[in-house]
């Protein structure tokens, strides 16, 4: 199991916030806090799911790390 960690939102912060909300179901404020400060987006998920999320975030311009 791996964690998806947002390192930086990049230039398309609004898209990244929307993606965080879609993935986590969090509210706008919580998603914005993750985009601003970096944090775990999803924890304890399969490697396949994590790679899919990483790809989505990178396409939105974010920097993501899998741990």
N, C-alpha and C positions, 0 to 999 in steps of 0.2 A: 504494500500500500504506500502511496505517496501523497505529498501535499503540494498544492499549486500555490506559489507565493508570488504576489505582485511586487516587483522591485520598483518600477517607475511607470506612470501612466502614459508618458510620451506626449506628443502634440495633440492627439485626438482624445483629450481627456473625457469629453462628453460621451463619445462612443464607448470608451472603456468603462465609464460609470454605468451606462446602459447595460453593457455586457455583464458587469458584476451583479447588477440587479437581476438580470435574466438567470444567471447561473446560481445565485444564492437565495433569491427571494427577499433580500434585504430592502429596506426603505432607502430613499434618496440620500438622506443624511449619512447613514452607515456606509453606503456604497461610495459616497464622496470621500468619507474619511479614509477608506481603504485606498482609493485612487490618490489622495493627497499624501498619505503617509506610508503606503506600502504595507502589506500584511498578507496573512494566509487568506486565499480566496476560497479554497476548498481543501478539506483535510481527509486523509484516509481513503482516497479513491484509487481505482485501478490505474495501472500505468497507461492503458489504452485511453481511458477517459481523460487522464491528465494530459496526455499528448494532444488530444483533440482540443482541450481547453487552451493549452499553450499556443496552439496554432491560431485559434480564434483571437486570443489576446494579441499575439504578434501581428496578425493582419490588421488589428485596430491600432497598431503602433505602440503597444505596451511592451515593457520588458518583464518577462516572467521567468521564474526559476522553479524547477521541480526538486523537491527534497524527499 
